[in-house]
């Protein structure tokens, strides 16, 4: 399954990378957290690791490590603005549920 990103998310990532002044892309990964077990992590990437998968989407490189890729196949990264709130949204077809606070999910 492919990794996808909306144009809004791509523009936001591009602006972050320009503001930062360096970096080859954005790492999308997972960490153990919250009530449900897993939480998304976004980090700038300056150097690739040996087990990284690289996806060039909308002229942005999304980097995912092999362990996280198992749970992120088919994910869509979006950027949403609602009133004064804005942030990345993860549309993950592998997620079976989320905790009540929205911090973590389960597969």
WOZI-V391182 format. One record per residue. RES is the residue in one letter. PHI is phi in degrees with one decimal (none if undefined). Layout:
res;phi
RES;PHI
RES;PHI
This chain:
res;phi
X;none
X;-88.1
X;-98.8
X;-127.4
X;-147.3
X;-74.1
X;-57.0
X;-63.2
X;-66.3
X;-61.3
X;-63.7
X;-66.7
X;-63.0
X;-58.5
X;-65.9
X;-62.8
X;-65.7
X;-65.0
X;-61.5
X;-70.6
X;85.5
X;-160.2
X;116.7
X;-98.7
X;171.9
X;-123.1
X;-88.8
X;-109.9
X;-144.5
X;-130.7
X;-141.5
X;-75.8
X;-169.0
X;68.5
X;-72.4
X;-93.0
X;122.3
X;-131.8
X;-133.2
X;-78.2
X;-130.3
X;-118.2
X;-143.4
X;-71.8
X;-119.0
X;-103.2
X;-137.7
X;-82.6
X;-96.3
X;-60.4
X;-96.9
X;-78.0
X;-100.6
X;-116.6
X;-119.3
X;-97.1
X;-126.6
X;54.1
X;64.0
X;-126.9
X;-91.1
X;-105.1
X;-112.4
X;-133.0
X;-74.2
X;-59.8
X;-65.2
X;-72.4
X;-57.8
X;-56.2
X;-94.1
X;-111.0
X;-58.6
X;88.3
X;-69.6
X;-116.5
X;-97.5
X;-127.1
X;-125.5
X;-116.6
X;-118.7
X;-132.2
X;62.5
X;-85.8
X;-95.7
X;-149.8
X;171.8
X;-77.4
X;-121.7
X;-109.9
X;-102.5
X;-107.9
X;-68.0
X;-84.8
X;-71.7
X;-96.2
X;-173.1
X;-127.0
X;-76.1
X;-62.2
X;-84.3
X;82.1
X;-77.4
X;-138.3
X;-140.6
X;-128.0
X;-118.4
